[in-house]
Structures are given as structure tokens and as C-alpha cells.
């Protein structure tokens, strides 16, 4: 079965569900493909007709000049690109419609802009003429509240959008749960700690099991909580993209490769513990697969910055490179982080090459 491709970045579109709304979404650029009739479940029942009446006359008036930027992921015909009218609501919104399939393509945040525009338009009609809306703003860092605000106060990145997966990331949840439970047990049990940790002074061949078990033991509470947070943030998207089997394989290979890299550049007198090698593999894959996903970062606990995943993850790996070049004497295994990240990057490009080969043999080609 050939999955529909994102018309913007050509990655597979995945099924998503939000409430009663079912749609296809690209996890790379966050674009969404909706049936025009599904808009009636979000807005009024007249909304599909309203959008159709906006798009079709617009295209008929400008038939020779109409821009046709994207191809429909379903039928591959060129989609009509039209703008939401600015007569009352000052918002820049462009949508793409396939006349044949009656589908709408929204680039990142365009679906939210449509909702903002419709809500504002309804408010506009209820206001007096002197109370017209002058500005409509999208979601900002000021909207971060509750648990996300608490997490960001510690300098940790916060996802700007909540994910809605077709199926829950059960494997990632299992890895989180098992790592937390075993790590807490190892805090109180030295024998368990040593049975899971990797020691550079011991024979390498006798520690094949330990090259993987390090994922489930940590050196302290901050070490554990920091690693689990990053696994929670990045792991679900990668699991949904790769599938459970390939995701598990990524964790195994990245963890073991990161462990053996430690024998080349780490301090053999210090036991290696922590899931960061495997998590770095997840982040390396995420860096390549979802470079445009957005995060909020609390800079010095004063101002929020909205940055891309490419900049965020790249910054963490840059710190590891600097840590190797200019060692500070800390117990952070920088070489293990970079080794795990390399595995994640290779996983991505290997999968991309396989996808390109399969598309060459596909009977359906983009025009």
C-alpha cells in the first residue's frame, strides 16, 4: 500500500484524530490534509459551502493566473491556491483546495489561523462598528501555563504544539516506565546498580548485556529525570514515524554503539550509566526527520524564544562536541552522546534511501 505524500516535503502523511476530526498530517512540516466536509464538525454546518464558494469563484476569475503550488496527495492533480478574504479580519491565510477530491491542504499553523479568523469574524459581527478587531494574534509563549511553564522554568525545551497520534506510543511508555522503576531500585541496591552499569576496566566481551542495560540505570535523580523528559518529548514522534519494531531497533543499536564508543574516549575508571546514548540516537533521528518542529525555550528564565528542532537539538550536540574538545572534568559522556546521535542520523538516511528506491518502482509518480 502506497501512503499519500506530503505535497510540501514529500514525506508520508500519517492518520491523526483530534476529537471527532480525522485527517492526515505530515510530521516533518506539520501540514494537514482535511476533507472540506470535515470543517462542518469544527465550525458551522455552512462552513464547507463557505470555503467552496470562496475558492471556486476565485479560481474561475483567475483561471490563467491562478497559482497551483501543491499537488493533491490523493489524486496528484494540482490544487487551487486561494486566500482568505481580508476585508474584515487582518490575517494572512492561504489555503489549497483540490476540486476533484474536495480536500484542503493547510501548511503549518494555517488551520489554527482559520479558526482564529472564523472566531474573530463571529466576534466582529457581534460588536458595534467602533469596536472592530484590529489585530489577531496566534499562540505565543505567553500561553504556556501549568506543567509546561514549570518545566520551562528549569531551562528545558517545551513543545509548542501537543501531538495527537493515531495510536499511543506504547513502546516509548514502556521504556520510560521500566527505566524509571529499575533506576529507583538501583538507587537503593548497589548490587543491582553494578549489574546494570558498564565498567571500562572489565572485559568487553563479558559485558555485552551491560552495553544495553545501561539504558535502565542512572546516577541520580537529576540524571534520571532529565533523560526521561527528553525521551518523553522526542521518543513518541520517532516511534510513530518508524513503527515500534524499528524504533526498538534504533534504541538498541544507539545504546550499544554509544557504550562501546565510551571505551574509546571515556574514563574507564568511571562506570557508564544512563539512557542518554539511546536517547541521543532518538534525537539524531528527530533532528533529520522533524527539523521544522517548534519548541519554546526559556532563556535565562527571562524571555521565551521560539526555535526549530534543528536549532535546539543541534545546540545540544554542539555542547557535546565542545565538551570533547575542551574537557571540563565532568562525568558527562560526551562521546557516547555523539555516537548515539550518529546512529540516529544513519537510521534516517538509510530509511530515506529505502523510501527513494521504493518510489522509483512505484506505479504512482508525482507530476
N, C-alpha and C positions, 0 to 999 in steps of 0.2 A: 504494500500500500504506500503510495506516494503522498506525503504530507503537503498541504498548501505552504507556499513560501512567502516570507515577508517581502512585500513589494519594495521596501526601502533598503534592507540589508541582506535579503535572500536567505535568511535562516528559517528553520521550520517554525510554523505557527502552532502553538500549543492550546488545547482547550482550557478555558477558565470559566469559573462560575462565581458570580457575585450576587447573592440573594436569589432572585428569580431570573436573573440575566445570565444567559450563556453566550460566550463569544470566544474568538480566537485571539491570542496575544503573542507577540514576539518578545522573548525575554532579553533580547540584546538591546533593542532600541525602545521597548515598551510601547510600540504601536499596537493598535487594536482593530480587529475586523468585526463589525456588527451588522446584523441584518437590520434593514431600515425599519422593519416592523417591530423589532425588539425595543425601539425607542419608546414605543407606546407603553411599555412596562415601567419605564423610568419617569416619563413625563405624562402628558395627557394623551388620550387616545387619538387626538388630532395631530400629534407630533410627526408621525411618519408622513402624513399627507403634506404637512407644512414644509418639511425638508425636501420632499419630492417636488413640490411647487416652486421651491427656491432654486433647485438645481436644474431642472429640465428647461424652464424658460431661459435661464441664464445661458445654458449651453446652446439653445436654439438661436439666441440672439447673436452669439459669438461663435458660431459653428466653425468658421475658418480660423479664428484666432484663439479658440478655447485651448488652454493648456491641458495637456494629458500627460502628467508626470509619471503616475504609477500604473502598473498593470494589475488587474484583478487577480488575487491569489487563487480564485476558484476557476474562472474561465480563461484567464490570461489576456482578456481584452483590455484596451486602455480605459482607464477610469476618468470620469469628468471631474475636474477640479473647480470648485466654486467657493466663494467667500460668503461668510455670514454677514448680513447687512449691518452697516454701522450707523444707520440713521438715528437710532436712539441709544444704543449701547456701544460705548467706545472700546471695543475689544477686537483684537486681530485674530481671526479664526478662519482657517482654510480647511475644507473637507474634500474627500474624494469619493465619488459615487460610481458604482457600476450599474448602468441601466439594465443590463441583461440579468444579473444575479440579484439586483436590488440590495446590494451590500454597501456599507460605508466604511472607509478606512480613516482612522484617526491616528495622526502622529502623536508622539509623547505629549501628554497633558492636554491635548485638544479635546478629549472627551470631558475633562474637568472644565475647560473653558466654555464648552457648550452648556454645561449645567449652570455655570456661573452666569452666562449670558441669559439663559432662559429664566433663572430665578430673578435676576436683576430686571429683566423685561417685565416680568409679572409685577414686581415691586413698583416699577416705573409707572405702569398703568394705574396703580392704586394711589400714587402720590399726586399731589397738586402740581401744576406746571412749574411753580417756583422751586419745587423740591426735587428737580430732576437729578438723576445719578450722574456724577461727573467722572467717577473712576471706579473701576472694578479690579480688584487685585486677586491674584492666585494665592495658593497656600504658601506661607512663609515660615521662617524659623520660629516666629513668634507663636505659631500654632503648636509647637512642641510642648506637651504637658505630661503630667503624671510620670509613669515609669521611664518613658523616653527622656524626659527632662532630667530625671535623677541620674540615668546612665550617662547622659551627655555631660553632666556636671563633673564626672570623673575623667573627662577628656576622651571618652570612647565615641566612635562614629555611630550615628543613628541613621537608619534608612529613612529616606524622605517619603517613601510610599510603602504601605503594607501589602504583602504578597497574598494572592488568593490562588491556591493551587487546586488543580482538578482532583488530585489525591494527596493526602497528607504525607509529609516526608518521614515515614515511619523509621527508616534506617537511620536517618540523622538523629531522630529522637532516641533510638536505642543506643547509639554511640554516646550521646550526651548523658543518658541515664547511667549506663554501665561505667563510663569514665568517672562520673561524679561519685557513684557508690564505692567503687574499688579504691579511688583516691582517698576518700574519707576513711575507709577501713585501713588503708596503708598508713595513714597519719598516726594511728594508734597501734599498729602492728609492724614492728621493724622487720620481722621475718618475711612478711608479705611484701613490704617495700623492696627488700633486696631481691626477692624472687621475680619481681616485675621490672626492676631497673636494669639498665645496661651499663656494664663496667668495662672501660677500655683496657684495664690491666688484666682481664681474664681472656681465656682462649676464645677467639672469634667464632670458631666452629661450634662451640658448646653453647653459644648464646643466640642462635637463630631465632628461638622462641622469644627471647628478650628484645630482639630488634623490632618486634611488633608489640610486645606487651608494654613497652614504654608509653604507648598511647594512653594507657589506663592508670597511670600513676603520676602524681605531681609533687613538687617540692614544698608546697604551702598553699594557703587559701587564696592569695592573690594570683599565684601562678595558675591554680585551677580555675578560678572564676574568670580570669582574663581569657584563657584558652577556650573555655566553654562558651563565652559570649561570642567570640569570633566564629566558632563552629556553628553556633546557632544562627548568626547573621548570614554567613556565606554558604553554609552547607546545604540548606533546603533548596536554594536555587540550582546549585550544581547537581544535587540528587535528582531533581525534577528534569533537568536537561539531559543528564547522562542515562538515567534509569538506575535502579537500585544495584544491579549487578556491576555495572561499570563504575558506579560511584564507590562501591565497596572495594573494587579492584584498585581504584585511584588511591584510596586511603591506605591500603596495604602496601602498594608499591612506593608511595611517597614516604610513608613512615619507615619502611625498611631501608630505603635508599638514604634518607636523612640520617638514620642511625649509623650506617656504615661510613657515611661522609664524616661523621663525628670522629671516627677512628683515625682519619687522615689529618684533621685540623683541630680537633678538640683536645681538652686536657684529660688524659687518661686517668688521672687521679680523682676526677670528679665524676660521679655517677650521672648518666644521662637519663632524664625522666621528662615526661610531658608529651602532650599530643601535638605540640606546635609543628613538628616535622610533617605530619599528615595534614594538619590544618593549612600549612603553607602550600601544600600541593593543591588543596581546595582553592585557596586564594590565588594561586598562579593560574589555575584554570579559569576562575572567575574574572581575573584581570583581562584575559584574552576574549572570553565569551561575552561578558557583560560590561564592556569598558565605559558605557554611557549611563549606567545606573547612577542615581544621585544619592548622596549622603550629606547629612548635616554634621559639621564638626564645631565644637565649642572651643574657640581659640583663646587660650589663657583665661577661660571662664568669664570672658567679657563679651565677645562678639561671636555670632554664628556665621559659618561660611558654608555655602552650598557648593560641593565639589563632586567631580565624577569619580566612579570607582577606579578608573585608570590612575588618577592622581593619588587617590587615597592608598590603594594597595601598592602602587609604585613607591610611595613615600616610605611605607613600612619596609619594603625590600631594600630601598636605598639606605635606610638606617643599618640594615644588616651588612651591606657592602662596606659602609663606613666603619662598622664595628670590627670587621676583619682587617681593614687597612690600618685603623687606629685603635688597637685594642685598649680597653679601659680596665681590664681585670675583673669584669663582671662574670657571672655564671651563665650568661645567655649564650646558647649555642648558635651563633650567627651562621656558621657554615651549614648546619643542619636545616635551618630555615631556607636558605638559598637552594640547597639540594632538593628539598621537598617542593619548592616553587618551580624548579626546573622540570620536575616530573609532571606537575600540573600543566605547564606550558606545552610540554611534549605531547601530553594526552590531548590537549586541544587541537594542536596542529595535525596530529595523526588522525583524529576524528574528522577534521576538516578535509584532509586529503581523501579519506574514505568516502565522505559525502560527495566530493567533487567527482570521484571515479564513478560513483553510483548514478550521479546526474548525467554523466556522459552516456550511460547505457539506458537512460530513461526514455520512454517514448514520448514524454511530455517535455517540451522545451519552452523556455521563456522567449518571447518575441521582443 
